[in-house]
């Protein structure tokens, strides 16, 4: 990864006080270039500040390639020693039940998966000396 991109993202994270030492960051990783780039930047950033990082991959059940995407993200996480969480979501069912678009249902279910993962990590940390905030990191591409 070009250091200019890394440095730009690091400066933005610092300027916005997005991640501090002791925080726990759940990164949404679809397997696409944007989210993998984000995961790599966060992975690198841990060498400069101690924060906990986990990857959350949500299978929306909409694409045949979804299992391959999940396997790819899991393999990256194993290589980079990042905890990996796979969540399954019934986007079609949610869309029908709540009368929202597929895109909106996917977004709502993704954030629900991120929150559930962080809640589980909070519970797992109870009784341990932990400080820091619980954060969600996602990559978005402005077009």
Helices and strands as residue ranges (DSSP letters): H 3-15, E 24-28, H 33-45, E 52-59, H 66-80, E 83-88, H 91-98, H 102-125, E 134-137
